[in-house]
Amino acid sequence: MKMDKDRLVRQINQSVTSFDEHAVIHKKMAHRLLFAVKEKMAHAEQILEIGCGTGYLTQLLIDHYPTATVTAVDLAEKMISTAKEKVEPRERVRFLTADAEQIEFSRLGSFDFIVSNVTFQWLTSPEKTICNLIRALKTEGWLMTTTYGPDTFQELREMFQRVEQEAGIQPEKHTLPLRSAEQWELLFQRTGLTHVQSIEGWHRSVFSDCRQFLESVKATGESYSEANYSVSATRRILTTVIERYNYTYRCREGVYATYHLLQIMGQKGRDSSFSFCL
């Protein structure tokens, strides 16, 4: 998947002031990820976090691993700045503003485990990135990540397709192309990780109306679209989508939207073969 990283950075930086208020799903997934990590790794001295955002998971890691140092990486400088203000004690975290797909992590040290919360969906070269992470992972260490599955925002995707088809417009992509749990498992296994497993679930969030839902997505920096039609057509399509969404996906409290939540993990075994990464 090709991704305009400069646009992504601008998008995420613009969302920093509203992120924590709207990041309800991110926080739920962060706690699930921490629970899974604690089951596998009772003790850790060096932790690597990919996509730290405003530091919510970073703080959880610091609190639950009292002797550990966390290296926290994020693409957006404003997210890093906010995380630096929030996380305590500050001296136990090394913050890096960088593209995780461009860093040679083994040069930063060797890590007991590596975590990433709701970030892997943005990777343009996940195979290469995972191989890079494995090189920085200690033997018997774990790589654990949460991300979105392909059913995420399925209602919005379906509504855009209907409205575009009825308007005689070639359907565009209005949500991220997302991998399934099975696809992530195969990718982890191909890179040589062992004990690969995934957990998936579906969460239905409720909003007062479709406009609030779209504003919430934008507020967490997760809006994505490859639509390339005119401004007037964009407004017309969006107005129709909002009206139809409010009618089609209504519930007692407002309207609903589906989040498909994935958690994938794999271990670097002593006898694992990482020939795919060479």
C-alpha positions, -999 to +999 in steps of 0.1 A: +000+000+000+013+034-010+010+061+017+017+098+015+037+100+047+040+138+047+002+141+045-001+115+073+022+135+095+002+167+089-030+148+096-018+133+129-002+166+140-035+184+134-053+158+156-030+160+186-052+184+207-083+163+202-067+129+202-070+118+239-106+129+241-117+107+212-092+078+214-115+055+234-108+025+212-070+032+213-071+031+251-091-001+252-067-018+229-037-004+249-050-021+280-056-054+262-021-052+247-006-046+282-025-076+296-011-098+268+024-085+273+023-091+311+013-127+305+043-133+283+069-110+299+069-107+336+101-087+336+117-063+312+146-038+312+144-025+276+111-020+257+105-006+223+072+011+214+063+018+178+037+047+174+036+060+209+011+088+201+004+110+232+020+084+255-010+065+269+005+031+264+040+044+272+028+054+307+012+020+312+045+003+304+064+026+327+040+019+355+040-019+351+077-024+344+092-002+372+129-009+362+124-007+325+135+020+300+111+026+271+122+038+237+091+054+222+089+062+185+063+083+166+062+098+132+045+130+143+066+156+162+035+171+180+026+137+193+061+133+207+060+167+223+027+160+240+039+126+252+070+142+267+047+165+288+024+137+299+047+107+307+064+105+341+091+099+351+104+114+319+140+101+324+128+065+319+117+072+283+138+079+252+115+096+227+123+096+190+105+115+163+110+093+133+095+070+106+096+035+121+100+022+085+133+041+081+151+033+114+177+006+119+164-004+153+193-028+161+215+003+164+194+016+193+200-015+214+184-049+221+149-051+234+131-076+257+099-070+238+084-047+212+049-033+212+028-012+189-008+000+195-030+008+165-001+017+142+007-012+119-022-004+096-001+026+084+029+006+074+037+007+037+062-022+039+052-043+069+074-073+060+105-052+058+096-034+090+089-065+110+123-080+099+140-048+110+122-051+144+132-087+148+169-078+145+165-056+175+146-082+195+163-103+221+160-141+217+127-153+232+114-117+231+080-109+218+066-086+191+031-077+199+008-053+181-028-042+178-043-029+146-076-027+128-091-055+108-109-053+074-144-050+089-135-016+105-160+011+093-177-014+071-209+007+073-192+038+060-175+019+032-207+003+021-226+036+022-200+054+001-201+026-025-239+027-028-240+065-031-212+066-057-227+038-078-261+055-078-245+088-088-227+070-117-192+076-101-165+050-100-163+039-063-133+052-045-115+040-014-126+060+017-112+038+044-078+022+049-071-012+031-067-035+061-053-070+065-071-098+082-059-117+113-049-146+091-029-124+067-010-109+097-003-144+111+011-156+078+033-124+076+046-129+112+053-166+104+071-158+072+095-135+090+105-164+112+086-156+144+073-186+164+042-191+186+024-167+163-012-161+174-039-136+170-070-124+188-098-106+171-130-089+182-157-065+170-167-034+188-197-013+179-193+024+189-223+047+191-224+083+180-251+109+180-251+110+142-228+103+112-212+138+113-201+132+149-187+098+138-167+114+110-154+141+133-143+115+158-123+096+131-107+129+120-099+138+156-078+107+160-059+113+127-074+082+111-093+097+082-082+082+049-095+086+014-082+081-022-112+099-037-102+121-066-134+137-078-142+174-079-149+196-048-185+200-058-189+162-063-172+156-030-196+178-011-226+163-028-215+127-022-206+134+014-239+152+022-258+122+007-237+097+026-243+114+059-280+116+053-283+080+043-260+068+070-281+085+097-312+066+084-296+032+076-274+027+106-295+043+133-300+028+168-317+040+199-288+063+210-279+076+175-259+057+149-233+029+151-200+021+135-180-011+137-144-014+148-127-047+139-099-051+165-069-074+160-041-083+183-011-102+168+019-116+185+050-137+178+082-148+196+118-147+185+128-183+192+163-196+198+161-219+167+139-197+145+149-193+109+149-157+097+160-164+061+131-144+048+146-113+064+180-117+050 
